[in-house]
C-alpha cells in the first residue's frame, strides 16, 4: 500500500509542478510586459526585471490554490486514462485511500502557501514596491503618480515613496483639519527619518514648507527640520506600499486593528486577512472538488477537457469570491462569512459528488 500511495502522490505532485511552472512562467512574462510599459529615464529595463523577480513569490502564492486544483485533476486524470484507478478499485482499494494519497501533496501546498504568504512574499513585495516608487520618482520631490493617502488623527497625509523597512520617507504632504473639518495648515516635507529612543519615538521631517490658513491671511514658514509626533510606526508604513491582498496575515490583522482605533473603515483589511488565513482551506476544497470530478463525470474525459474544466472551476471560484467581497462591504456581511461561503460551496459540492460515486 505504501508503494501505491507513493505512486499516486508522485503523479499528482509532478502534475502540480508542471502546472505551477507553466502558469508562473506565463504570469512572469505578462508582469514583465506590464512593468516595461512603466519604464522611464529613472526606471530602466533592469529595474523592471528586478521588480518582477521580487514579486514572483507573490505570484506563485496567488497561483497555489489553482495549482493544487489543476495538479489533482490532471494527475488523477492520467491515472484514470491509464485505467490505473479502475485496477486499484478492482483490487479492493477504497476511494478514501486514493483520496488520502492525493491530499498528501495538497497538504504540502497548504503549508507552502502559509509560509509564502506570511514570511516570504510580503517583505519582497514591499521592497519591490518601495524601490519602484523611489526609482520612478527620481530627483522629484513630488510625484502624484506614486504613494497613497491616509488619515491619521486630524491630519490627511500623502507619502510619495517609502524606503524598505519604512524608516525613511520621501515627499510627505500633510493637511491639518480643525474640529469643524476646515483646513488650518498644510505642509510639505522633502523627506523624513524615523527617530527612536528609549523615551520617545517620532519622525524628523526635513526641508519643510508649512502654510497656516486663517480667515483673513495665509502665512508661510520654512523649517530645515521639524519633529512630527504621530502614532505611525515604520511597520505600518511599510504595509502602505502593498495592496491588502498581498500583505502578511499578521500584518493585515495589525493594520485592521489600527484602522479600527482611528475610526476608519477596516472591512477591506479584514477581508484580505480572512482570505489569506483561509486560503489553505480553499485549496483543500478545490482539490476535493477536483477528485470528485475525476471519479465522477470526468472519468473518461480527455486531458484537454480536464484542463478546461480545471480552468472553469478556478474561474467560477474566483468570480464567486470577487462577488462576495463587495457584497460584504455593501450589505455589512461579516468578512469571515464572505470568505467562507465560496469555500463551503466548493467543498460541499465536492463531498456531494464524492458521495454519489460510492
Sine and cosine of phi, psi and omega as CSV:
sin_phi,cos_phi,sin_psi,cos_psi,sin_omega,cos_omega
0.00,0.00,-0.53,0.85,0.04,-1.00
-0.90,0.43,-0.62,0.78,0.03,-1.00
-0.91,0.42,-0.63,0.78,0.02,-1.00
-0.92,0.40,-0.71,0.70,0.05,-1.00
-0.86,0.51,-0.67,0.74,-0.01,-1.00
-0.90,0.43,-0.63,0.78,-0.01,-1.00
-0.91,0.41,-0.72,0.70,0.01,-1.00
-0.91,0.42,-0.71,0.70,-0.03,-1.00
-0.87,0.49,-0.71,0.70,-0.04,-1.00
-0.92,0.39,-0.61,0.79,0.02,-1.00
-0.90,0.44,-0.72,0.69,0.00,-1.00
-0.92,0.38,-0.68,0.73,-0.01,-1.00
-0.90,0.45,-0.65,0.76,0.05,-1.00
-0.89,0.45,-0.65,0.76,0.04,-1.00
-0.90,0.44,-0.64,0.76,0.04,-1.00
-0.89,0.45,-0.65,0.76,0.01,-1.00
-0.90,0.43,-0.63,0.78,0.04,-1.00
-0.90,0.43,-0.70,0.71,-0.02,-1.00
-0.89,0.46,-0.74,0.68,-0.04,-1.00
-0.92,0.38,-0.55,0.84,0.03,-1.00
-0.91,0.42,-0.71,0.70,-0.03,-1.00
-0.93,0.36,-0.74,0.67,-0.06,-1.00
-0.93,0.36,-0.63,0.78,0.00,-1.00
-0.92,0.38,-0.62,0.78,0.04,-1.00
-0.90,0.43,-0.70,0.72,0.03,-1.00
-0.89,0.45,-0.68,0.73,0.01,-1.00
-0.90,0.43,-0.64,0.77,0.02,-1.00
-0.88,0.47,-0.69,0.73,-0.01,-1.00
-0.91,0.41,-0.65,0.76,0.02,-1.00
-0.92,0.39,-0.65,0.76,0.03,-1.00
-0.91,0.42,-0.65,0.76,0.02,-1.00
-0.89,0.46,-0.68,0.73,0.03,-1.00
-0.88,0.47,-0.62,0.78,0.02,-1.00
-0.92,0.40,-0.65,0.76,-0.02,-1.00
-0.96,0.29,-0.54,0.84,0.05,-1.00
-0.89,0.45,-0.47,0.88,0.05,-1.00
-0.94,0.35,-0.32,0.95,-0.01,-1.00
-1.00,-0.08,0.00,1.00,-0.06,-1.00
-0.92,0.38,0.56,-0.83,0.10,-1.00
-0.54,-0.84,-0.28,-0.96,-0.03,-1.00
-0.91,0.41,-0.35,0.94,0.00,-1.00
-0.98,-0.19,-0.53,0.85,-0.04,-1.00
-0.96,-0.29,0.99,-0.12,-0.14,-0.99
-1.00,0.09,0.04,-1.00,0.05,-1.00
-0.90,0.44,-0.60,0.80,0.06,-1.00
-0.90,0.44,-0.65,0.76,0.05,-1.00
-0.89,0.46,-0.64,0.77,0.02,-1.00
-0.90,0.44,-0.67,0.74,0.02,-1.00
-0.91,0.42,-0.65,0.76,0.05,-1.00
-0.88,0.47,-0.66,0.75,0.04,-1.00
-0.86,0.51,-0.70,0.72,-0.02,-1.00
-0.90,0.44,-0.67,0.74,0.00,-1.00
-0.90,0.43,-0.63,0.77,0.03,-1.00
-0.91,0.40,-0.56,0.83,-0.06,-1.00
-1.00,-0.03,-0.04,1.00,0.01,-1.00
-0.86,0.50,-0.68,0.73,0.06,-1.00
-0.85,0.53,-0.57,0.82,0.05,-1.00
-0.91,0.42,-0.67,0.74,0.03,-1.00
-0.89,0.46,-0.68,0.73,0.03,-1.00
-0.89,0.46,-0.68,0.73,0.02,-1.00
-0.85,0.52,-0.70,0.72,-0.03,-1.00
-0.93,0.36,-0.43,0.90,-0.04,-1.00
-1.00,0.00,-0.18,0.98,-0.12,-0.99
-0.87,0.50,-0.70,0.72,0.02,-1.00
-0.85,0.52,-0.66,0.76,-0.03,-1.00
-0.98,0.22,-0.41,0.91,0.14,-0.99
-0.91,0.42,-0.71,0.70,0.03,-1.00
-0.89,0.45,-0.66,0.75,0.03,-1.00
-0.88,0.48,-0.80,0.60,-0.02,-1.00
-0.91,0.41,-0.64,0.77,0.00,-1.00
-0.90,0.44,-0.68,0.74,0.02,-1.00
-0.91,0.41,-0.67,0.74,-0.04,-1.00
-0.93,0.38,-0.68,0.73,-0.02,-1.00
-0.96,0.27,-0.69,0.72,-0.02,-1.00
-0.88,0.48,-0.75,0.66,0.06,-1.00
-0.92,0.39,-0.52,0.85,0.05,-1.00
-0.90,0.44,-0.62,0.79,0.06,-1.00
-0.89,0.46,-0.70,0.71,0.03,-1.00
-0.89,0.45,-0.63,0.78,0.02,-1.00
-0.93,0.36,-0.64,0.77,0.00,-1.00
-0.90,0.43,-0.54,0.84,0.03,-1.00
-1.00,0.04,0.14,0.99,0.00,-1.00
0.89,0.46,0.30,0.95,0.00,-1.00
-0.95,0.31,-0.57,0.82,0.04,-1.00
-0.91,0.42,-0.61,0.79,0.03,-1.00
-0.90,0.43,-0.68,0.73,0.01,-1.00
-0.90,0.44,-0.67,0.74,0.01,-1.00
-0.88,0.48,-0.72,0.69,-0.02,-1.00
-0.93,0.37,-0.59,0.81,0.04,-1.00
-0.91,0.41,-0.49,0.87,0.01,-1.00
-0.99,0.14,0.01,1.00,0.07,-1.00
0.99,-0.13,0.16,0.99,0.03,-1.00
-0.97,0.24,0.83,-0.56,-0.03,-1.00
-0.95,0.30,0.46,-0.89,0.00,-1.00
-0.88,0.48,-0.62,0.79,-0.03,-1.00
-0.89,0.46,-0.48,0.88,0.03,-1.00
-0.93,0.37,-0.64,0.77,0.04,-1.00
-0.93,0.37,-0.65,0.76,0.01,-1.00
-0.88,0.48,-0.68,0.73,-0.01,-1.00
-0.90,0.44,-0.61,0.79,0.04,-1.00
-0.91,0.43,-0.57,0.82,0.04,-1.00
-0.95,0.30,-0.56,0.83,-0.06,-1.00
-0.96,0.29,-0.33,0.95,0.00,-1.00
-0.88,0.48,-0.79,0.62,0.09,-1.00
-0.92,0.40,-0.44,0.90,0.06,-1.00
-0.91,0.42,-0.64,0.77,0.05,-1.00
-0.89,0.46,-0.60,0.80,0.07,-1.00
-0.89,0.46,-0.68,0.74,0.03,-1.00
-0.90,0.44,-0.62,0.78,0.01,-1.00
-0.90,0.44,-0.69,0.72,0.03,-1.00
-0.91,0.41,-0.69,0.73,0.03,-1.00
-0.87,0.50,-0.61,0.79,0.02,-1.00
-0.88,0.47,-0.72,0.70,0.01,-1.00
-0.89,0.45,-0.69,0.73,-0.03,-1.00
-0.91,0.41,-0.71,0.71,0.01,-1.00
-0.90,0.43,-0.71,0.71,-0.08,-1.00
-0.94,0.34,-0.40,0.92,-0.05,-1.00
-0.98,-0.18,-0.65,0.76,-0.20,-0.98
-0.91,-0.42,-0.40,0.92,-0.15,-0.99
-0.96,-0.27,-0.87,0.49,-0.14,-0.99
-0.93,0.36,-0.64,0.77,-0.03,-1.00
-0.87,0.49,-0.75,0.66,0.01,-1.00
-0.90,0.43,-0.60,0.80,0.03,-1.00
-0.93,0.38,-0.60,0.80,0.06,-1.00
-0.90,0.44,-0.65,0.76,0.03,-1.00
-0.89,0.46,-0.70,0.72,0.01,-1.00
-0.89,0.46,-0.71,0.71,-0.02,-1.00
-0.88,0.48,-0.74,0.68,-0.02,-1.00
-0.91,0.41,-0.64,0.77,0.00,-1.00
-0.90,0.43,-0.76,0.65,0.00,-1.00
-0.87,0.49,-0.64,0.77,0.00,-1.00
-0.91,0.41,-0.69,0.73,0.00,-1.00
-0.88,0.48,-0.68,0.73,-0.01,-1.00
-0.93,0.36,-0.69,0.73,-0.03,-1.00
-0.92,0.40,-0.68,0.73,-0.01,-1.00
-0.94,0.35,-0.49,0.87,0.04,-1.00
-0.94,0.35,-0.51,0.86,-0.02,-1.00
0.88,0.48,-0.77,-0.64,0.00,-1.00
-1.00,-0.09,0.07,1.00,-0.03,-1.00
-0.97,0.23,0.68,-0.73,0.03,-1.00
-0.97,0.23,-0.56,0.83,-0.04,-1.00
-0.87,-0.50,0.77,-0.63,0.08,-1.00
-0.64,-0.77,0.98,-0.22,-0.10,-0.99
-0.93,0.36,-0.26,0.96,0.00,-1.00
-0.98,0.19,-0.25,0.97,-0.05,-1.00
-0.94,-0.35,0.21,-0.98,0.13,-0.99
0.99,0.14,-0.12,-0.99,-0.05,-1.00
-0.44,-0.90,0.35,-0.94,0.01,-1.00
-0.99,-0.13,0.58,-0.82,0.09,-1.00
-0.55,-0.83,0.47,-0.88,0.08,-1.00
-0.97,-0.25,0.83,-0.55,0.03,-1.00
-0.79,-0.61,0.93,-0.37,-0.02,-1.00
0.89,0.46,-0.82,-0.57,0.01,-1.00
-0.98,-0.18,0.36,0.93,-0.02,-1.00
-0.84,-0.54,0.59,-0.80,0.22,-0.98
-0.97,-0.26,0.81,-0.59,-0.09,-1.00
-0.84,-0.54,0.50,-0.87,0.11,-0.99
-0.75,-0.66,0.79,-0.61,0.00,-1.00
-0.89,-0.47,0.84,-0.54,-0.06,-1.00
-0.94,0.35,-0.69,0.72,-0.05,-1.00
-0.46,-0.89,0.55,-0.84,-0.01,-1.00
-0.81,-0.58,0.82,-0.57,0.00,-1.00
-0.94,0.34,0.41,-0.91,0.05,-1.00
-0.80,0.60,0.73,-0.69,-0.06,-1.00
0.99,-0.12,-0.37,0.93,0.08,-1.00
0.99,0.17,0.11,0.99,-0.06,-1.00
-1.00,-0.07,-0.02,1.00,0.04,-1.00
-0.71,-0.71,0.82,-0.57,-0.05,-1.00
-0.90,-0.45,0.45,-0.89,0.04,-1.00
-0.79,-0.61,0.73,-0.68,0.10,-1.00
0.90,0.43,0.96,0.27,-0.04,-1.00
-0.98,-0.22,0.90,-0.43,0.06,-1.00
-0.95,-0.30,0.73,-0.68,-0.03,-1.00
-0.76,-0.65,0.68,-0.73,0.12,-0.99
-0.86,-0.51,0.89,-0.46,-0.03,-1.00
-0.99,-0.15,0.76,-0.65,-0.04,-1.00
-0.93,-0.37,0.48,-0.88,0.07,-1.00
-1.00,-0.06,-0.17,-0.99,-0.05,-1.00
-0.91,0.42,-0.42,0.91,0.02,-1.00
-1.00,-0.04,0.21,0.98,0.03,-1.00
0.89,0.46,0.55,0.84,0.13,-0.99
-0.98,-0.18,0.60,-0.80,0.02,-1.00
-0.95,0.31,0.84,-0.54,0.00,-1.00
-0.94,-0.35,-0.29,0.96,0.02,-1.00
-0.35,-0.94,0.56,-0.83,0.11,-0.99
-0.75,-0.66,0.53,-0.85,0.03,-1.00
-0.50,-0.86,0.43,-0.90,0.09,-1.00
-0.71,-0.70,0.78,-0.63,0.05,-1.00
-0.88,-0.47,0.69,-0.72,-0.03,-1.00
-0.91,0.41,-0.58,0.81,-0.01,-1.00
-0.39,-0.92,0.16,-0.99,0.03,-1.00
-0.47,-0.88,0.63,-0.78,0.05,-1.00
-0.89,-0.46,0.61,-0.79,0.02,-1.00
-1.00,0.06,0.85,-0.53,0.01,-1.00
-0.95,-0.30,0.84,-0.55,-0.04,-1.00
-0.81,-0.59,0.79,-0.62,0.11,-0.99
-0.69,-0.73,-0.08,-1.00,-0.10,-1.00
-0.92,0.38,-0.56,0.83,-0.11,-0.99
-0.99,-0.13,-0.53,0.85,-0.13,-0.99
-0.46,-0.89,0.55,-0.84,0.07,-1.00
-0.79,-0.61,0.67,-0.75,-0.05,-1.00
-0.39,-0.92,0.12,-0.99,0.06,-1.00
-0.97,-0.25,0.74,-0.68,0.05,-1.00
-0.98,-0.18,0.94,-0.33,0.00,-1.00
-0.99,0.12,0.62,-0.79,-0.03,-1.00
-0.87,-0.49,0.65,-0.76,0.05,-1.00
0.82,0.57,0.93,0.36,-0.16,-0.99
-0.97,-0.23,0.75,-0.66,0.15,-0.99
-0.91,-0.41,0.86,-0.51,-0.06,-1.00
-0.85,-0.53,0.71,-0.70,0.06,-1.00
-0.90,-0.44,0.81,-0.59,0.03,-1.00
-0.98,-0.22,0.82,-0.57,-0.08,-1.00
-0.96,-0.29,0.77,-0.63,0.09,-1.00
-0.77,-0.63,-0.01,-1.00,-0.07,-1.00
-0.91,0.42,-0.51,0.86,-0.11,-0.99
-0.83,-0.55,0.03,1.00,-0.04,-1.00
-0.34,-0.94,0.33,-0.94,0.09,-1.00
-0.77,-0.63,0.84,-0.55,0.03,-1.00
-0.92,-0.40,0.58,-0.81,-0.06,-1.00
-0.86,-0.51,0.71,-0.70,0.03,-1.00
-0.78,-0.62,0.56,-0.83,0.07,-1.00
-0.86,-0.51,0.73,-0.68,0.01,-1.00
-0.81,-0.59,0.70,-0.72,0.10,-0.99
-0.93,0.38,-0.63,0.78,0.04,-1.00
-0.58,-0.81,0.50,-0.87,0.04,-1.00
-0.50,-0.87,0.69,-0.73,0.05,-1.00
-0.99,0.12,0.74,-0.68,-0.02,-1.00
-0.89,-0.45,0.97,-0.24,0.01,-1.00
-1.00,0.04,0.95,-0.30,-0.03,-1.00
-0.49,-0.87,0.59,-0.81,0.01,-1.00
-0.99,0.12,0.96,0.27,-0.06,-1.00
-0.60,-0.80,0.99,-0.12,-0.08,-1.00
-0.99,0.17,0.36,-0.93,0.07,-1.00
-0.86,0.51,-0.54,0.84,0.00,-1.00
-0.89,0.46,-0.69,0.72,0.01,-1.00
-0.93,0.38,-0.66,0.75,0.01,-1.00
-0.89,0.45,-0.61,0.79,0.02,-1.00
-0.86,0.51,-0.55,0.84,-0.03,-1.00
-0.96,0.28,-0.32,0.95,0.05,-1.00
-0.92,0.40,-0.33,0.94,-0.03,-1.00
-0.95,0.31,-0.44,0.90,-0.24,-0.97
-0.90,-0.44,0.64,-0.77,0.09,-1.00
-0.85,0.52,0.50,-0.86,-0.03,-1.00
-0.80,0.60,-0.63,0.77,-0.06,-1.00
-0.96,0.28,-0.04,1.00,0.01,-1.00
-0.88,-0.47,0.26,0.96,0.04,-1.00
-0.99,-0.14,0.21,-0.98,0.00,-1.00
-0.95,0.30,0.33,-0.94,-0.02,-1.00
-0.90,0.43,-0.75,0.66,-0.01,-1.00
-0.91,0.41,-0.63,0.78,0.02,-1.00
-0.91,0.42,-0.62,0.78,0.04,-1.00
-0.88,0.47,-0.67,0.74,-0.01,-1.00
-0.91,0.42,-0.69,0.72,0.02,-1.00
-0.89,0.46,-0.66,0.75,-0.03,-1.00
-0.93,0.37,-0.63,0.78,0.05,-1.00
-0.89,0.45,-0.67,0.74,0.04,-1.00
-0.90,0.43,-0.61,0.79,0.04,-1.00
-0.88,0.47,-0.68,0.74,0.04,-1.00
-0.90,0.44,-0.61,0.80,0.04,-1.00
-0.87,0.49,-0.70,0.71,-0.02,-1.00
-0.92,0.39,-0.47,0.88,0.02,-1.00
-1.00,0.06,-0.02,1.00,-0.01,-1.00
0.96,0.29,0.40,0.92,-0.02,-1.00
-0.98,-0.21,0.27,-0.96,0.00,-1.00
-0.95,0.32,0.85,-0.52,-0.06,-1.00
-0.91,-0.42,0.06,1.00,-0.09,-1.00
-0.88,0.48,-0.57,0.82,0.00,-1.00
-0.88,0.48,-0.64,0.77,-0.02,-1.00
-0.97,0.25,-0.55,0.83,0.09,-1.00
-0.92,0.38,-0.59,0.80,0.07,-1.00
-0.87,0.49,-0.73,0.68,0.02,-1.00
-0.90,0.43,-0.62,0.79,0.02,-1.00
-0.87,0.49,-0.77,0.64,-0.01,-1.00
-0.94,0.35,-0.54,0.84,0.07,-1.00
-0.86,0.50,-0.71,0.70,-0.04,-1.00
-0.96,0.27,-0.62,0.79,-0.01,-1.00
-0.92,0.40,-0.60,0.80,-0.05,-1.00
-1.00,-0.09,0.07,1.00,0.00,-1.00
-0.86,0.52,-0.66,0.75,0.06,-1.00
-0.86,0.51,-0.60,0.80,0.04,-1.00
-0.93,0.37,-0.61,0.79,0.06,-1.00
-0.90,0.45,-0.64,0.77,0.06,-1.00
-0.87,0.50,-0.71,0.70,0.02,-1.00
-0.88,0.48,-0.69,0.73,0.00,-1.00
-0.89,0.45,-0.66,0.75,0.02,-1.00
-0.90,0.43,-0.64,0.77,0.00,-1.00
-0.92,0.39,-0.66,0.75,0.04,-1.00
-0.88,0.48,-0.66,0.75,0.05,-1.00
-0.90,0.43,-0.64,0.76,0.03,-1.00
-0.89,0.45,-0.68,0.73,0.00,-1.00
-0.88,0.47,-0.68,0.73,-0.02,-1.00
-0.90,0.44,-0.53,0.85,0.03,-1.00
-0.94,0.34,-0.62,0.78,-0.02,-1.00
-0.92,0.38,-0.65,0.76,0.03,-1.00
-0.98,0.20,-0.22,0.98,-0.03,-1.00
-0.93,-0.37,-0.94,-0.34,-0.16,-0.99
-0.94,0.35,-0.30,0.96,-0.06,-1.00
-0.97,-0.25,0.28,0.96,-0.04,-1.00
-0.86,0.51,-0.65,0.76,-0.06,-1.00
-0.97,-0.26,0.17,0.99,-0.07,-1.00
-0.97,0.26,0.36,-0.93,0.06,-1.00
-0.98,0.20,0.26,-0.97,-0.01,-1.00
-0.89,0.45,-0.66,0.76,0.01,-1.00
-0.88,0.47,-0.61,0.79,0.02,-1.00
-0.93,0.37,-0.61,0.79,0.03,-1.00
-0.90,0.44,-0.66,0.75,0.05,-1.00
-0.88,0.47,-0.66,0.75,0.03,-1.00
-0.88,0.47,-0.68,0.73,0.01,-1.00
-0.91,0.42,-0.67,0.74,0.03,-1.00
-0.86,0.51,-0.68,0.73,0.03,-1.00
-0.91,0.42,-0.63,0.77,0.01,-1.00
-0.91,0.42,-0.68,0.73,0.02,-1.00
-0.89,0.46,-0.72,0.69,0.01,-1.00
-0.88,0.48,-0.64,0.77,0.00,-1.00
-0.92,0.39,-0.71,0.71,0.00,-1.00
-0.89,0.45,-0.67,0.74,0.01,-1.00
-0.88,0.47,-0.69,0.72,0.01,-1.00
-0.90,0.43,-0.68,0.73,0.02,-1.00
-0.88,0.47,-0.68,0.73,0.01,-1.00
-0.88,0.47,-0.67,0.75,0.06,-1.00
-0.89,0.46,-0.69,0.72,-0.02,-1.00
-0.92,0.39,-0.49,0.87,0.04,-1.00
-0.97,0.25,-0.60,0.80,-0.03,-1.00
-0.94,0.34,-0.51,0.86,-0.05,-1.00
-0.90,0.44,-0.82,0.58,0.04,-1.00
-0.92,0.38,-0.51,0.86,0.03,-1.00
-0.89,0.45,-0.62,0.78,0.01,-1.00
-0.92,0.40,-0.60,0.80,0.02,-1.00
-0.95,0.33,-0.59,0.81,-0.07,-1.00
-0.97,0.23,-0.65,0.76,-0.11,-0.99
-0.96,-0.27,0.10,0.99,0.07,-1.00
0.95,0.30,0.44,0.90,0.05,-1.00
-0.95,0.30,0.59,-0.81,0.02,-1.00
-0.84,0.54,0.76,-0.65,0.05,-1.00
-0.82,0.57,-0.60,0.80,0.03,-1.00
-0.87,0.49,-0.72,0.69,0.01,-1.00
-0.93,0.38,-0.60,0.80,0.00,-1.00
-0.88,0.48,-0.57,0.82,0.03,-1.00
-0.99,0.14,-0.60,0.80,-0.10,-0.99
-0.96,0.27,-0.56,0.83,-0.09,-1.00
-0.85,0.52,-0.77,0.64,0.04,-1.00
-0.87,0.50,-0.58,0.81,0.01,-1.00
-0.92,0.40,-0.68,0.74,0.01,-1.00
-0.91,0.42,-0.64,0.77,0.03,-1.00
-0.89,0.46,-0.72,0.69,-0.01,-1.00
-0.90,0.44,-0.76,0.64,0.00,-1.00
-0.91,0.41,-0.61,0.79,0.02,-1.00
-0.90,0.44,-0.67,0.74,0.05,-1.00
-0.89,0.46,-0.66,0.75,0.02,-1.00
-0.88,0.47,-0.72,0.69,0.02,-1.00
-0.91,0.41,-0.59,0.81,0.02,-1.00
-0.90,0.43,-0.74,0.67,0.01,-1.00
-0.91,0.41,-0.58,0.81,0.05,-1.00
-0.90,0.44,-0.64,0.77,0.00,-1.00
-0.90,0.44,-0.57,0.82,-0.02,-1.00
-0.96,0.29,-0.38,0.92,-0.01,-1.00
-0.98,0.18,-0.23,0.97,-0.04,-1.00
-0.96,0.27,0.00,0.00,0.00,0.00
